[in-house]
Amino acid sequence: MTRADFRKLLETRIVFIDGATGTELQKKGMPAGVCPEKWIIDNPWAIQELQKDYYNSGSDIVLAPTFTASRIKLAEYGLEDKLVEMNRKLVALTREVAGEKGLVAADISMTGKQLFPLGDLMFEDLVDCYKEQVAAIMQEGVDLFVVETMMSLQECRAAVLAIKETCDLPIIVSLTFNPDGKTLYGTSPDTAMIVLESMGVDCVGMNCSTGPEDMVHLVEQMAAVANIPIIVKPNAGLPELEDGKTVYKMGPVEFADACEKLYEAGASLFGGCCGSTPAHISELVKRLKNRPQHKISYKPLRVVTSERMNTWIDLDGPFMVIGERINPTGKKKFQASLLEGSMEMVVDFAREQEEKGANILDVNMGMNGIDEKKMMLESIYEVTSAVDLPLCLDTSHVDVMEAALRIYPGRALINSISAEKEKMEPMLALAKKYGAMFITLPLSGAGLPKDIDEKKQHIGTVLAAAESIGLHKEDAVIDVLVQTVGAEGTAGLQCFETIEYCKNELDLPTVCGLSNISFGMPNRPYVNATYLTIAVSKGLTMAIANPNQDMLMYQAAAADTLMNKSGALEKYSSLPVLETKASAGAKATDSPKALEAGADLSPVAQCVVKGKKEQIVGEIQKLLDAGVEPQVIIEEHLIKGINVVGDLYDKKKYFLPQLIAGANAMEIGMKHIEPLLANDSAEAKATIVIATVEGDIHDIGKNLVALMLKNYGYNVVDLGKDVPAETIIDKAVELNAEFIGLSALMTTTMMRMDDVVKLAKDKGCKAQIVIGGACINESFKDEINADGYSADAAECVKLIQRLLK
């Protein structure tokens, strides 16, 4: 099937995919803890019976059971050398059933490994892992690919690139969202849609995690930005415990009732996840098959994103700043830092500019004496972990730009693409491949344009080339090419004319390198600020500038206010009062964001809050040299810092990357202090045995819980993943542990927690048992008589503290 064929099918009518596989195969005898793919190959009748039922129930598409048949996942069972053989067999089994009944989709999902810098799996290694699986699948042949149950936008990107670089089949991507409406890594539904749609994915949506009712507002968020169809595969409600088994009680009629609301919210492709059966799909098809398909009207996506934030570029909205400071040009101290390989100033500049009100951050690593590509990649890893702002990637080298776009976990802004054909064509191709927006520079190989007409010509050249390869006009931002007024008296006037032309005739946003206007002149800040005020009045959208310059930021806000732009008065009124003779004490640096992130804490605590792992040892050593006791450093500095991190995480102002960064910084600090505590008389904290239960090989959440508990001083014994109940209880008894912590990601393994609770009672184990995981809730804790439940690592620390009292 071609992508055009698939798009046409989705435009014609509502399309149906299959329902649950795992929970249905369990009913047919698949035990917990086995490799599902191998069990299916050994018991082909089970999957083929199920797939026949799904096709007969009205499914247009059925997934081949290749869900976790990647090298990384198969290696957990010692089956990585069987990758090609197993994927081909799993697809062949499905093709036998499909015949002329419907389409066959390859199913791809997470590897369970965390990507660098949160984990040790490099992005390109993940792409290669997915490519191996895709290539194996293509030897047998499928109609399309479904990338599903994804928790990380970056892993989605890796899978999409692997598929697109291997074949040209249609791609569906489906993520799973937490109750707060975001993925585990803090990505919202609209961000996921924007990024993946821009990369050329054919259908985006969500599966698993919740029942259909809780997906309605998520679908609405996606629909608001979607130019492609939306897929939904909800669970049949939430799992419940009944007679020692996990069950889903939402029946087919109730399921179809709820899915009608998802249709009304904008979904176009329907199926089911955990707990759904062929009967659920049959009722769903009956209910929706005659409904008219949604007509998708084009929505211009003039927006750049990080993994956790969208920044819309509005021609009539408030003026925006692209922070210019992560650029070594003219910064000797920064250059020296980069030559030493340090990222400390890069992260500091990123945080400072975010706190000062920048909307986007420009990242430029162009300088002699360093490997620009290597430093660009390191900067992206560090900056995207430290701040939420989207990035503007700034390099003149095509290879550096591709490397940067490849690992950037969002929709970037390319700075910039000129009309010089040799670079224009490959740079535009990168914008298309990676879904980026781009700045158009009205410049050619012949040098600076001599007048406004030549500027217009160069702009037209780039826009025409972009549209010829499928980019949209709305993907472009025009650089008005500021020259210094000291050398060319009409430089300002030419820029004002370009701004008005782009806004009024092309309906395009504009940007400028602000400080260029005053180059070589005295009192430059006054020239820059005055130029900016006039330019904003002419329609300038944003500037590459230093947000630390108070005069610039305040005048831009004042100009927006005087032009009565939406939200401008409120923004101006909320700015900190500048310190003057008339305003004693208030400082512009005391921004709410800075204070919220722990600016009033000690340097050591701030290192934890901001994840400054390179600096924390030095700050701790300063306290030690000053005679501060190690235990005091832990209690008054490190613990205070990690408490702020946990609080921000609870408030959904921090997400998994910031939580891990803070925990890692604290861990480094604790390791520096631990040798000094050998003879400390402080009472040791409780012992906690922690494990992922038998049959479950997911450990991201469990590892983070262990790290956080260790940072709080608890004696944590991590038994790993896929651990039998007897092993867990025996270790807890041996160590006389106060707590047992259990994790499970899948509904198919959550009942192993009940096994642990019952075995603890039988063996007289006195440890309190706390549980957590994506499929776990407070109700399940009560059902199995566990002692506590926590939704995440930060909450687990508080839970342990409560239970100890």
C-alpha positions in Angstrom: 0.0 0.0 0.0 1.3 3.4 -0.9 1.0 6.4 1.4 -1.3 8.0 -1.1 -3.6 4.9 -1.0 -3.6 5.0 2.7 -4.5 8.7 2.9 -7.2 8.2 0.4 -8.7 5.3 2.4 -8.7 7.4 5.6 -10.4 10.3 3.7 -13.1 8.0 2.4 -14.5 6.5 5.6 -13.9 5.6 9.2 -11.2 2.9 9.4 -11.0 0.1 12.0 -7.9 -1.6 13.4 -7.9 -4.6 15.7 -8.2 -4.9 19.5 -6.1 -6.3 22.3 -3.5 -9.0 21.7 -1.7 -9.6 25.0 -4.8 -10.0 27.2 -6.5 -12.1 24.6 -3.5 -14.5 24.3 -3.4 -14.9 28.0 -7.0 -16.3 27.8 -5.6 -18.8 25.3 -2.9 -19.9 27.7 0.1 -17.6 27.2 1.8 -17.6 30.6 3.5 -14.6 32.2 7.2 -14.2 31.9 7.7 -15.8 28.6 8.9 -14.1 25.4 5.5 -13.4 23.8 6.8 -13.6 20.2 8.4 -17.0 20.8 5.2 -18.3 22.5 3.2 -17.2 19.5 5.5 -18.9 17.1 5.3 -22.1 19.1 1.5 -21.7 19.3 0.5 -20.2 16.0 -3.1 -21.3 16.3 -3.7 -18.9 19.2 -2.7 -15.7 17.2 -4.4 -16.9 14.0 -7.7 -17.7 15.7 -7.6 -14.2 17.3 -6.7 -12.4 14.1 -9.5 -14.2 12.1 -11.9 -13.1 14.8 -10.7 -9.5 14.4 -11.0 -9.5 10.6 -14.5 -11.1 10.9 -15.5 -8.4 13.4 -14.8 -5.7 10.8 -11.2 -4.7 11.4 -9.7 -3.3 8.2 -6.1 -3.5 9.7 -4.7 -6.3 11.9 -1.3 -6.0 13.6 1.3 -8.7 13.1 2.5 -9.6 16.6 6.0 -8.0 16.2 5.4 -5.6 19.1 8.7 -6.3 21.0 10.6 -8.3 18.4 13.5 -5.8 18.3 17.1 -6.8 19.0 17.2 -5.1 22.4 14.0 -6.7 23.7 14.8 -10.2 22.2 18.2 -10.0 23.9 16.4 -10.2 27.3 15.5 -13.7 26.4 18.7 -14.6 24.6 16.9 -14.6 21.2 18.6 -11.6 19.5 20.2 -13.9 16.9 16.6 -15.0 15.9 15.5 -11.5 15.0 15.1 -11.9 11.2 13.6 -15.4 11.5 11.1 -14.4 14.2 9.9 -11.2 12.6 9.4 -12.9 9.2 7.5 -15.8 10.8 5.2 -13.5 12.8 4.4 -11.5 9.7 3.9 -14.6 7.6 1.4 -16.0 10.2 -0.7 -12.8 9.9 -0.5 -12.8 6.2 -1.9 -16.3 6.0 -4.9 -15.1 7.9 -5.3 -11.8 6.1 -5.6 -13.2 2.6 -8.0 -10.8 0.9 -9.7 -9.9 4.2 -7.8 -6.8 5.1 -4.5 -5.0 5.6 -1.5 -6.3 7.7 0.5 -3.8 9.8 3.8 -4.4 11.4 3.8 -3.5 15.1 6.8 -1.7 16.7 7.1 -0.4 20.2 9.5 0.7 22.9 12.8 -1.0 23.7 12.5 -0.3 27.5 16.0 1.4 27.4 16.3 5.1 28.2 17.9 7.3 25.6 21.0 9.4 26.4 21.4 11.7 28.3 18.8 10.2 30.7 20.1 6.7 29.9 23.0 5.1 28.0 21.3 4.3 24.7 22.4 6.6 22.0 19.8 7.9 19.5 21.5 6.5 16.4 21.9 3.1 18.1 18.1 3.1 18.7 17.5 4.1 15.0 19.7 1.2 14.0 17.9 -1.2 16.3 14.6 -0.3 14.7 16.1 -0.4 11.2 17.1 -4.0 11.8 13.6 -4.9 12.7 12.0 -3.0 9.9 14.4 -4.6 7.4 13.5 -8.0 8.7 9.8 -7.3 8.4 10.2 -6.0 4.9 11.6 -9.3 3.8 8.2 -10.7 4.3 6.2 -7.6 3.4 3.5 -5.6 5.2 1.1 -2.9 4.1 2.0 -0.3 6.7 3.7 0.2 10.1 2.2 1.0 13.4 4.5 2.5 16.1 2.4 2.2 19.3 2.3 2.4 23.1 5.2 5.0 23.0 6.0 7.0 26.1 8.8 9.1 24.6 8.5 11.5 21.6 12.2 10.9 20.9 11.7 7.2 20.6 8.8 7.9 18.2 11.1 10.0 16.1 13.8 7.2 16.1 11.2 4.6 14.9 9.8 7.0 12.2 13.3 7.7 10.9 14.1 4.0 10.8 11.0 3.2 8.8 11.3 6.2 6.4 15.0 5.4 5.7 14.2 1.8 5.0 10.9 2.0 3.0 8.1 4.3 1.9 5.1 2.6 3.5 2.5 4.5 5.5 3.2 5.1 9.2 0.9 5.4 12.2 2.3 6.5 15.5 0.3 6.1 18.8 1.5 7.3 22.2 0.3 6.6 25.7 -0.5 9.5 28.0 -0.6 9.7 31.8 -3.7 11.0 33.7 -2.2 14.5 33.6 -2.5 14.5 29.8 1.2 14.2 29.1 3.6 11.4 28.3 6.1 10.1 30.9 8.5 12.6 29.4 6.2 15.6 29.6 5.0 15.7 26.0 1.4 17.0 25.4 -0.8 15.5 22.6 -0.6 18.7 20.5 3.2 18.7 20.7 3.3 15.1 19.6 1.0 15.7 16.7 2.9 18.8 15.5 6.3 17.1 15.6 5.3 13.8 14.0 3.0 15.3 11.4 5.8 17.7 10.4 8.0 14.6 9.9 5.6 13.1 7.5 3.8 10.6 9.6 0.4 9.6 8.1 -1.7 9.2 11.3 -1.0 10.1 14.9 -2.9 9.3 18.1 -3.0 7.4 21.3 -3.5 3.9 22.7 -3.6 2.1 26.0 -3.2 4.0 29.4 -6.9 4.8 29.9 -10.4 4.0 28.9 -12.1 5.9 26.1 -13.7 8.5 28.3 -10.4 9.9 29.5 -9.1 10.2 25.9 -11.7 12.8 24.7 -9.8 15.9 25.8 -6.6 14.5 24.5 -8.1 13.9 21.0 -9.5 17.4 21.1 -6.0 18.8 21.7 -4.6 16.8 18.8 -7.5 17.8 16.5 -6.8 21.5 17.1 -3.5 21.2 15.3 -3.9 18.1 13.1 -3.7 18.1 9.3 -3.7 14.3 9.3 -6.1 11.7 10.8 -6.1 10.7 14.5 -6.1 7.1 15.7 -7.5 5.9 19.1 -7.1 2.5 20.6 -8.3 2.8 24.2 -8.4 0.1 26.8 -11.8 -1.4 27.7 -11.8 0.8 30.8 -9.4 0.5 33.7 -8.2 -2.9 35.1 -9.8 -4.3 38.2 -9.0 -7.3 40.4 -11.6 -10.1 40.5 -11.0 -13.5 42.0 -7.3 -13.0 41.8 -7.3 -12.0 38.1 -7.0 -8.7 36.3 -10.2 -8.0 34.4 -11.7 -5.2 32.3 -15.3 -4.7 32.9 -16.2 -2.2 30.2 -18.4 -4.2 27.8 -18.7 -3.9 24.0 -21.8 -1.6 24.1 -20.4 0.7 26.8 -17.0 0.8 24.9 -18.7 1.8 21.6 -20.8 4.4 23.4 -17.6 6.0 24.8 -15.8 5.8 21.4 -18.6 7.7 19.8 -17.4 10.7 21.9 -13.9 10.1 20.5 -15.3 10.3 17.0 -17.1 13.5 17.8 -13.8 14.9 19.2 -12.1 14.2 15.9 -10.8 10.7 15.8 -10.8 8.9 12.4 -9.3 5.5 13.0 -10.5 3.2 15.8 -9.4 0.1 17.6 -8.9 -1.3 21.1 -6.1 -2.0 23.5 -5.9 -3.9 26.8 -9.1 -5.7 27.6 -10.8 -5.2 24.3 -12.0 -8.2 22.4 -13.4 -9.1 18.9 -16.8 -8.4 20.4 -15.7 -4.8 21.3 -14.5 -4.2 17.8 -17.6 -5.7 16.3 -19.8 -3.3 18.3 -17.5 -0.4 17.5 -17.7 -1.1 13.7 -21.5 -1.4 13.9 -21.8 1.9 15.7 -19.4 4.0 13.6 -19.1 2.4 10.1 -21.7 4.6 8.5 -20.6 7.8 10.1 -19.1 10.3 7.7 -15.3 10.7 7.8 -14.0 13.9 9.2 -12.9 16.5 6.5 -9.6 17.9 7.6 -9.1 21.5 6.8 -5.5 22.7 6.5 -4.2 24.4 9.6 -0.9 26.3 9.2 1.5 25.1 11.8 3.7 28.2 12.4 5.1 26.7 15.6 8.4 25.3 16.9 8.5 22.9 19.8 10.8 21.2 22.3 9.8 17.9 23.8 7.7 19.7 26.4 6.7 23.1 25.0 5.2 24.7 22.0 6.1 28.2 20.8 3.7 29.7 18.3 4.9 32.4 15.9 2.1 34.8 15.5 2.4 37.7 13.1 0.1 39.8 15.3 1.1 38.5 18.6 3.6 39.8 21.2 7.2 40.4 20.1 9.4 37.4 20.7 13.1 37.0 21.4 15.4 34.3 20.2 18.1 34.2 22.8 21.5 34.7 21.2 23.9 34.0 24.0 24.8 30.3 23.2 27.2 31.5 20.5 31.0 31.8 21.2 31.5 34.7 18.7 33.2 37.5 20.7 33.0 35.7 24.0 36.5 34.8 25.1 35.5 33.2 28.4 32.9 31.1 26.6 35.4 30.1 23.9 37.9 29.0 26.5 35.2 26.9 28.3 34.3 25.2 25.0 37.9 24.5 24.2 38.1 22.7 27.5 35.1 20.7 26.6 32.9 22.1 29.3 29.1 22.6 28.9 28.7 24.5 32.1 28.4 28.0 30.4 26.1 26.5 27.7 23.6 25.4 30.4 24.0 28.6 32.4 23.3 30.7 29.3 20.2 28.6 28.5 18.8 28.9 32.0 19.5 32.6 32.3 17.8 33.4 29.0 14.8 31.2 29.8 14.4 33.1 33.1 14.8 36.5 31.4 11.9 35.8 29.0 13.5 34.4 25.8 11.0 32.4 23.7 13.4 30.4 21.7 17.2 29.7 22.2 19.7 30.0 19.4 22.5 27.4 19.6 25.7 28.1 17.6 29.0 26.2 18.1 30.9 27.8 15.2 34.5 28.5 16.3 38.0 27.4 15.6 39.7 24.7 17.6 36.7 22.6 18.4 34.7 19.8 16.7 31.6 21.9 15.8 29.4 18.8 15.2 30.4 17.1 18.5 29.9 20.3 20.5 26.6 21.1 18.8 25.2 17.6 19.7 26.5 17.9 23.3 24.9 21.4 23.6 21.5 20.0 22.4 21.6 17.2 24.9 22.5 19.5 27.8 20.1 22.4 26.8 17.1 20.2 26.1 17.6 18.5 29.5 17.9 21.9 31.3 15.2 24.1 29.9 11.8 23.7 28.1 12.3 26.3 25.4 12.5 25.2 21.7 15.8 25.6 19.9 17.0 27.5 16.8 19.8 25.5 15.4 22.5 27.8 13.9 25.2 26.5 11.6 26.3 27.0 8.0 27.5 23.4 7.6 24.9 21.0 6.2 26.4 17.9 7.9 26.3 19.7 11.3 22.7 20.8 10.7 21.6 17.3 9.9 23.3 15.8 12.9 21.6 18.4 15.1 18.2 18.0 13.6 18.4 14.3 13.9 18.8 14.2 17.7 16.7 17.2 18.5 13.5 16.0 20.3 11.0 18.4 18.8 10.4 20.7 15.9 13.4 23.0 15.5 14.0 26.3 13.7 16.8 26.3 11.2 19.0 29.3 11.2 19.3 29.9 8.2 18.7 29.1 4.6 19.9 31.6 1.9 19.3 31.6 -1.8 22.8 30.2 -2.5 21.7 27.1 -4.4 24.6 24.8 -3.3 23.4 25.0 0.3 19.8 26.0 -0.2 18.7 22.7 -1.7 20.3 20.3 0.9 19.2 22.6 3.8 15.6 22.7 2.6 15.7 18.9 2.2 16.7 18.6 5.9 13.8 20.9 6.9 11.5 18.6 5.0 12.9 15.3 6.4 13.0 16.4 10.0 9.9 18.6 10.0 11.7 21.8 10.9 10.8 25.5 10.3 13.5 27.6 8.8 14.7 31.2 8.6 15.0 32.5 5.0 18.1 34.7 4.5 17.7 37.0 1.5 21.2 36.5 0.4 22.9 34.8 -2.5 26.4 33.7 -3.4 26.9 37.1 -5.1 26.8 38.9 -1.7 24.5 41.4 0.0 21.4 42.5 -2.0 21.8 46.0 -3.4 18.2 47.0 -2.8 14.8 45.9 -1.6 13.9 44.4 -5.0 16.9 42.1 -4.9 15.9 41.1 -1.3 12.4 40.2 -2.6 13.9 38.2 -5.4 16.0 36.1 -3.0 13.1 35.5 -0.7 11.0 34.4 -3.6 13.7 32.0 -4.7 13.9 30.2 -1.4 10.1 30.0 -0.9 9.6 28.6 -4.4 12.3 26.0 -3.8 10.7 25.1 -0.4 7.2 24.7 -1.8 8.5 22.6 -4.7 9.6 19.8 -2.3 6.4 19.9 -0.2 7.2 22.4 2.5 4.6 25.1 3.3 5.0 28.8 3.1 4.1 28.8 6.8 7.3 26.9 7.6 9.4 30.0 6.8 10.4 33.0 8.8 12.1 35.9 6.9 15.4 37.4 8.1 15.2 41.1 7.2 19.0 41.2 6.9 20.0 44.0 9.2 23.1 46.0 8.1 24.8 48.6 10.3 23.4 52.1 10.1 26.8 53.5 10.7 28.0 52.3 7.3 24.7 52.6 5.4 22.4 55.4 6.5 19.3 53.8 4.9 19.9 50.4 6.6 17.1 50.9 9.1 14.7 52.2 6.5 15.4 49.2 4.2 14.7 46.8 7.1 11.4 48.6 7.9 10.4 48.2 4.3 11.2 44.5 4.3 9.3 43.9 7.4 6.2 45.6 6.0 6.5 43.7 2.7 6.8 40.3 4.5 3.9 41.0 6.8 1.4 42.8 4.5 2.1 41.1 1.2 3.6 37.7 2.0 1.8 37.1 5.3 5.1 35.9 6.8 6.8 36.5 10.1 10.1 38.3 10.3 13.3 38.1 12.4 16.4 40.1 12.6 19.9 40.0 14.2 19.2 43.1 16.3 22.7 44.1 17.4 23.9 44.4 13.8 22.1 47.7 13.4 24.5 49.5 15.8 27.8 47.8 15.0 30.7 50.2 15.3 28.6 52.9 17.0 28.8 54.4 20.5 26.1 53.8 23.0 24.8 50.8 21.1 22.0 49.7 23.5 20.1 53.0 22.8 20.4 52.4 19.0 19.3 48.8 19.4 16.3 49.6 21.6 15.1 52.5 19.5 15.4 50.4 16.3 13.5 47.6 18.0 10.6 49.9 19.0 10.2 51.2 15.5 10.6 47.7 14.0 7.9 46.3 16.3 5.5 49.0 15.2 6.2 48.0 11.6 5.4 44.4 12.3 8.7 42.7 13.3 7.8 39.3 14.8 11.0 38.5 16.6 14.7 39.2 17.0 17.8 37.3 17.8 19.0 39.2 20.8 20.3 39.1 24.4 17.3 38.9 26.7 19.5 40.0 29.6 19.4 43.5 28.2 16.7 45.1 30.3 16.2 48.1 28.1 15.6 46.0 25.1 13.1 43.6 26.8 11.2 46.4 28.6 10.9 48.6 25.4 9.7 45.6 23.4 7.0 44.9 26.0 6.1 48.6 26.2 5.8 48.7 22.4 3.5 45.7 22.4 1.4 47.3 25.1 1.1 50.6 23.2 0.0 48.6 20.1 -2.7 46.9 22.2 -1.4 43.4 21.4 -3.2 40.5 23.1 -1.8 39.9 26.6 0.8 42.7 26.3 -0.4 44.8 29.1 -0.5 41.9 31.5 3.0 40.9 30.4 4.4 44.4 30.9 2.7 44.8 34.3 4.2 41.5 35.5 7.8 42.4 34.7 10.0 42.9 37.8 10.5 46.6 38.8 14.0 47.8 37.7 16.1 49.0 40.6 16.2 52.8 40.7 16.4 55.5 43.3 12.6 55.4 43.5 12.3 51.6 43.8 14.6 50.4 46.5 15.2 46.7 46.8 13.3 45.1 43.8 15.6 43.5 41.2 14.8 42.5 37.6 16.6 39.3 38.2 14.1 38.2 40.8 11.7 36.8 38.2 9.0 34.4 39.4 10.5 31.7 37.2 13.9 32.1 38.8 12.5 32.0 42.3 10.3 29.1 41.5 13.3 27.1 40.3 15.1 27.6 43.7 17.0 30.9 43.3 16.7 31.5 47.0 18.5 28.2 47.9 22.1 27.6 48.6 24.5 27.0 45.6 24.6 23.3 46.5 20.8 23.0 46.6 20.5 25.0 43.3 22.9 22.5 41.7 20.4 19.7 42.6 17.3 21.8 41.4 19.0 22.7 38.1 20.7 19.3 37.6 24.2 20.9 37.6 26.2 17.7 37.9 29.4 19.3 36.7 29.4 21.9 39.5 27.9 20.2 42.5 31.1 18.6 43.8 32.9 22.0 43.7 30.1 23.7 45.6 30.0 20.9 48.2 33.8 21.1 48.6 33.5 24.8 49.4 31.2 24.0 52.3 33.5 21.2 53.5 36.4 23.6 53.4 34.4 26.1 55.4 33.9 23.5 58.1 30.3 22.5 57.4 29.7 19.0 58.6 28.8 16.3 55.9 25.5 15.4 57.6 24.5 19.1 57.6 25.3 19.4 53.9 23.0 16.4 53.2 20.1 17.6 55.4 20.3 21.4 54.8 21.5 21.6 51.2 21.1 18.3 49.2 17.8 17.2 50.7 16.4 20.8 50.4 17.3 20.8 46.8 15.8 17.4 46.0 12.6 18.5 47.9 12.2 21.4 45.5 12.7 19.1 42.6 10.0 16.8 43.9 7.7 19.7 44.5 8.1 21.1 41.0 7.6 17.6 39.6 4.3 17.3 41.7 3.1 20.6 40.3 3.9 19.4 36.7 6.4 22.2 36.2 9.2 19.6 36.0 9.0 16.3 34.1 11.0 13.1 33.9 14.1 14.7 32.3 14.4 17.4 35.0 13.6 14.9 37.8 16.4 12.5 36.6 18.8 15.4 36.1 18.2 16.6 39.7 18.5 13.1 41.1 21.7 12.4 39.2 23.3 15.7 40.4 22.4 14.7 44.0 23.8 11.2 43.5 27.1 12.7 42.5 27.1 15.0 45.5 26.2 12.1 47.8 29.1 10.0 46.4 31.5 12.8 47.2 30.2 13.0 50.8 29.7 9.3 51.6 33.4 8.5 52.4 33.3 11.3 55.0 30.3 9.7 56.7 32.0 6.4 57.5 32.4 7.2 61.2 29.3 9.4 61.4 27.0 8.6 64.3 23.8 9.4 62.3 21.3 6.6 62.4 21.1 4.6 59.2 17.7 4.9 57.4 15.4 2.0 56.5 16.3 -0.8 54.2 14.1 -1.1 51.1 14.2 -4.1 48.7 12.9 -3.0 45.3 12.2 -5.0 42.1 10.1 -5.2 38.9 7.8 -8.3 39.3 8.2 -11.6 37.6 7.3 -11.5 33.9 7.8 -7.8 33.5 11.0 -6.5 32.0 10.4 -2.8 32.2 12.5 -0.9 34.8 12.7 2.8 33.9 10.3 3.8 36.7 11.8 1.3 39.1 15.3 2.6 38.5 14.3 6.2 39.1 12.5 5.3 42.4 15.6 3.5 43.6 17.8 6.5 42.7 15.5 8.9 44.5 15.3 6.7 47.6 19.1 6.3 47.7 19.5 10.1 47.5 17.3 10.4 50.6 19.7 8.1 52.5 17.7 4.9 52.4 19.5 1.6 52.1 18.1 0.4 48.7 18.7 -3.1 47.5 17.7 -3.3 43.8 17.0 -6.8 42.6 16.4 -5.7 39.0 13.5 -6.8 36.7 11.5 -10.0 36.1 12.1 -11.1 39.7 10.1 -14.0 41.2 8.1 -13.4 44.3 10.1 -15.9 46.4 13.4 -14.2 45.5 12.0 -10.8 46.7 10.6 -12.2 49.9 13.7 -14.2 50.7 15.9 -11.1 50.3 13.6 -8.9 52.4 13.7 -11.5 55.2 17.5 -11.9 55.0 18.0 -8.2 55.3 15.2 -7.6 57.8 14.0 -4.9 55.4 11.4 -2.4 56.5 10.0 -2.1 53.0 9.5 -3.9 49.7 8.9 -1.8 46.6 7.3 -3.5 43.6 6.9 -2.2 40.0 4.9 -3.4 37.0 4.2 -1.6 33.7 1.9 -4.1 32.2 -1.6 -5.2 33.1 -0.6 -8.7 32.3 2.0 -8.8 35.1 0.4 -6.6 37.8 -1.1 -9.7 39.5 2.4 -10.9 40.4 2.3 -8.1 43.0 -0.5 -10.0 44.6 1.7 -13.1 44.7 4.4 -11.2 46.6 1.8 -9.8 49.1 0.4 -13.3 49.8 3.9 -14.9 50.0 5.0 -12.3 52.5 2.1 -13.1 54.7 2.8 -16.9 54.4 6.5 -16.5 55.3 5.9 -14.0 58.1 7.8 -11.2 56.3 7.2 -8.0 58.2 8.2 -5.6 55.5 5.6 -3.1 54.4 4.9 -3.5 50.6 4.5 -0.4 48.4 3.6 -0.7 44.7 3.6 1.5 41.6 3.7 1.5 37.8 1.7 2.8 34.8 -1.1 0.3 35.2 -1.3 0.5 39.0 -3.7 2.7 41.1 -4.8 3.2 44.7 -7.7 0.9 44.2 -5.5 -2.0 43.1 -3.3 -1.4 46.3 -6.5 -1.9 48.4 -7.5 -4.9 46.4 -4.3 -6.8 47.0 -3.8 -5.4 50.6 -0.5 -3.7 49.8 0.6 -1.0 52.3 1.1 1.9 50.0 0.9 3.1 46.4 2.8 5.9 44.7 2.3 7.3 41.2 5.9 8.3 40.7 9.4 8.5 42.2 8.9 11.8 44.0 5.7 10.6 45.6 7.3 7.3 46.6 9.8 9.2 48.8 7.0 10.9 50.6 5.1 7.7 50.9 8.0 5.9 52.6 8.4 8.9 55.0 4.7 8.7 55.9 4.8 5.0 56.5 7.9 5.3 58.8 6.1 7.6 61.2 
